[in-house]
Amino acid sequence: MKIPYKLIWLSFLILYLFLSGCASNKNTYIEENLEALPEYLEETYLATQTTQETIEELYRLNDIELPPYKLGPGDKMKIYVYDEPELDSDVVIVKQDGTLSYRLVGEVDVTGLTIPEATEIIEDKLKDYILYPEVSIIPFEARSSTVTILGKVTYPGIIEIKGRMRILDAIASAGGLALGYFQNNSVELADLERTFMMRDNRILPIDFVELIQNGNLLYNIPLLDKDYIYIPSAINREVYVIGEVEQEGHYFYQENMTLLQSITFAQGFKDTAQSTVYVIRGNLSHPRLFKINTKDILKAKVRDFRLKPSDIVFIPKHPIAKWNDVVNFALPSLQALQSGYILHELFKDIRE
């Protein structure tokens, strides 16, 4: 009878944790410094841009042209036809299926079209009834572009982008950085060093310390629809476990917490998990990455890897060849986890 992989893993893990618990009382853990890293650990840094390359990209991000507005469900507009007052409509609404209804031409699919493109389509359809129709579309209530900002701001959530809004405008619209109180003094709860911004599933080179604390406005780039900003807590005592585990989540950091302990909290590996696990530490714009072979730990060939608060443990489903891909593959799960956590906290506050 074939023994399930998960059962074998759990058996090894229980035995390992028991032995390591005994060993920890004898202070067998090494100090965490570059000279004392275990032999099994392969440490590397993501290939980062040079300062000049980063500056050039920031200039490009500042000069980016806002894309033309595209129609979608919920948009409201007025449609006029020159010298044909009986065809004028003061309220035309794009329905949920992306179509609008207009006199003579019936249903017109305008999803993803710009105003000039929609105008041209309606004019073409009206040519069956009118010679040389001239159509004017005037939107008066359009869906807004939005940016999501979560974490340690006063009002986390989705913010409407008004005009050429920039990062600092979005933070101000969210009520500013969240404050707490320590010894009767207000203190900021945001960890700006680990704050990051995503666009199209890519981390942008925004240094929030330079932007907010040092006032370097080169980093204050214009926002685009669906941008995502996450501002973690400066007093965070959690680790994130994401990827091929039974229960992705954020778990309270305990002193001397190890990699395998965190995976145990996440209910263990899935059958699809790779034995190579990655720990992402530090700023996601320039993270420090650790590559660990869990099979070697379970076979007691090497010592377990000790985590630090705010570490991200990522268990991939497939082998990953490029270091940059580690962060890119981990980001969607991390974003969903952080978003869900913030929403949970918001609803908890409402219930209470």
N, C-alpha and C positions, 0 to 999 in steps of 0.2 A: 504494500500500500504506500502510495506516494504521500509524504508528509508535507503539508502546505508550507510554502516559504515563510508566510507570516508567523506561523507557529514556531518554526525554527528560529526566526529572528527574535521573537519575544523571549524564547528560552535562553538564548545567548545573552540577551539584554538584561534579563533578570539576574543571571549569574554574574554578568559583568558589573552591574550596579552594586551588587552585594560586595563583591571583591574590592571594587574601587572605593566604596564607602569605608571599608576597613582600612584600606591603604591611605585614605585621605587623613585619617587620624594620626598617621605617622609623617604627615607633611611631605608626602612624596610628590606633590605638584610642584612643578618648576615655576620660577618667577617668569612673568610674561615680558620678555624683552627680545630684541632681534637675535642676540647671541644664543639665547636659551630656547629658541623655538624647537619643538620636536622634529626629529629627522624626517618623519612621514609628511610633514607639513610643507607644502609648496606655496610660498608667499609671492605675490606679485602685485603690481599696480596696473590699473587700466592705462592704456596708452592715452596720454592727455595732450591736448593741444599746447603749442607754445604760446607764450604771452601774446606775441604779435598776431598769431592765427586767431586767438580768442578775441582780441580787440577788433580784428577785421570782421569776424562773425557778428559781434555785437553791433558794429556799424551797419551791417546788412540787416540785422533784426530791427534796428531803429528806423531804417529807411524803407522798410517793407510797405508795399502798397496794399491798402485794404481791398480785399476782393469785392467785386460787385455783388450787390444783394441779390439773392436767389429766392424766388417765391416758394412758399410751402404752406401746409395746413394752418388755418387761422388768420392768414393775411386778409386784410380788408382794403378795398380800393374803389375808386370811381373810374368808370370807363365812359369816355365821350367819343362820338364820331362826328367829324366836322360836317356841318350842314345837314346833319340827320338827327334833329333833336328827339325824335321818337325812339331812338336807340340809346339815348343817354341813360346811364344807371348810376345813381349816387352811392349805392352800397352793393358791391359784389364781393362774395366771400369765397376763399379757397377752402374747399371741404377737406375732411380728413383723408380722403383718398387722393388728394392732390389735384382735383379738378375744380373748375368753376363753371357755372351755368350762365350763358349770355344769349341774349335775344338773337333769333335767326340761326345762330351757329350751334346752339345746344351746349353739350358738355365739351370742355376743352381741358386737356391735361397740361398743367403748367408747372408741375413739380420740378424744382431745380432749375427753372428758367429765370433769366434776368428779365427786367421790365422790357427792354428793347426786343428780346426774343419772343416774349409773350405777345407783345404788340404786333409783331410781324405775323405770328400764327393767326391771330384773330383777324387781321387785315386780309390774309390769304383766304380764310374761310368766308369772309364777307363779300369777296369778289364774285361769288355766285349770285349775289343779290344786288350789289351796289357797284357802280363803276368807279374805280380808283378811290376806295375808302381810306380815310385818314383817321387812325385811331389814336387816342391819348389815354394812357393808363396812369392814374394818380393814386399811389398808395397813401392811405391816411392812418392805418393801424397795422404795423408790420410786426411779425415775430422778432423778438430781440435776440441778438447774439449774446452768449453768456460765457462767463468764466466760473469755474468751481474753485473755491478756496476753503480748505479744511484745515483743522488743527487749532492752534492757539491764537485765534482771533476772537473778538468779542461776539461776532455773529457769523459763525461758519455756515457755508451753504453756497447756493448758486446766485451769482450777481449779474445783473444786466449790464452789458457793455454799452455805454453811452458815448457816441462820438469816438474820438481817438483816445480811448482810455488806456492808461498805462498801469504798471504793476502797483505803484504807490497809490494810485487812485482806487484800485480794487481793494487794497488793504484798508484804506480810509473808509470805503463804502461798507466794509465788513466790520466797522467799528474800531479799527486799529488793533494792534497786538494785545492779546489778553493780559490782564494784570492779576497778580495775587498779592498777598500781604505777608511780610516777614518782619517780625519785631517792630510792628506798627509802621512799617514802611512799605510802599507799593513797589513791587518788582515785576519785571516782564517774565512771563512764563514761556516765551518762545525761544527755541533753540535755532538761531539764525544760521549757524554753521551747517546744520543738517537740513535746512529748508531747501526745497527744490521745486522746479517748475517744469512741467511736461507739455509738449505740443506734438501731436501726431505720434504718440508713444515714444517720444524721444526727450531725453533730459536736455534742457537748454543750459548754456554756460553762465547762469546768473548767480553771482556771488551776493547773497542777501546781506552779509555782514558789510561788504563794501557799499551796497546800495542804501541800507537803512541806518547803519551806525556811522558810516563815513561819508554818506551823502554823495556817492559817486553816481551821477545820473546817467552814465553810459549804460548802466545795467537796468535802467527804468524803461524797458522796451514797451512798445504798444502791444495791446492784447488782441488776440484773435478768438473767434468763436471756438468753444470747446477746450480752451486752455485750462490747465489744472495746476494749482499751487497747493503744496502741503507744508504746513508749518508745525513741526513736532514740538513736543514739550521739552523744556529744559530740565525738568525734574523726572523725566521718563525713567521708570525702573522696569521696563518690559523688554522682551525679545519677541521677534516675529518668526513664526515657522510657517513657511509656505511651500507649495509645490506638491509632490507626490506623498502626502501623508493623509491619514484618515480624517484629521480635523485641523485644517488650517486655522491659525489664530494668533493672538498676541497673549503672551504668558508672563506672569510676574517674575521678574528676575530675582533669583536667590543667590546668596553669596557662594562663590565657587561653582556656579551652575555650569554644566558641561553640555556638549553637543548632543550626546545620546540621551541625557535627561530631558532636554528640550523636545526631542523627537518622541520620547515616551509621553510627555504631556500632550503631544499632538496625536496620541493613540497609535503611534507606530507608523512604519512605512506601508504604502500600498504595494501590491504585487508588481506594479509597473515602475517602481522607483529604481533609479540608478544607485549604485553603491557609493559613487563619488558625490559628495555634498559640498556646497559652497557656502561660506559665511561672508556676508557683505558687511563691512564695518566703516562707519564714518560718513562723510558727505557723499550723497549719491552723484553729485557732479564729478567728483574725483574719489571714488571709493577705494578702500583697501580690501583686497579679496584674498580669501584663504580657501584652498582646495584640500579636502580631507577624504581619505578612503575609509569608510565606516567598517568595511570587512576586516581591515587590519586592526581596528580597535576591538571589534568583537572577538577576533582570534587572539587578543592580548599581545599582539606584536608591537603595538605602540600605545601610548597613553591617550586618553580622551582629550578633546580640545576644549579648553575652558573659554566660556563666552563672557562677553561684557554687556552691560545694559545697552539697549537699542540695537543690538546685533540683529541682522536678518539672516535666518537659516533657510537656504533654498535647496530643495531636493528636486532635481530635474527628472523628466521622463525620458529624455534622450541625451546621449553624450553631447557635450558642448565644447567646441574646438576653440572658439574665440572668446577672450575674456569680456569684451564689450557685450557679447550676446548674453552673458550671465545676467547682467543688470536688465537688459532689454526683455529677456524672458521672464524675469522675476517681477517686473514692474506692474503688469496687469493685475496679478494676484495681490500684490502689496497695495495697489490703489484701491481695489475692491474691498480689501480688509480694512484699510483706514477709513474709507467712506462709510462702510457699514458700522464701524465702531463709533464714528462721529454721530451718525444718524441715531444709533442706539442711545448715546448719551443725551442727544437732544430730546428724544421722545421720553427718556427716563425723567428728565427735568420737567417736561410737561405733565407727566403722570403724577409726579410728586408735588 
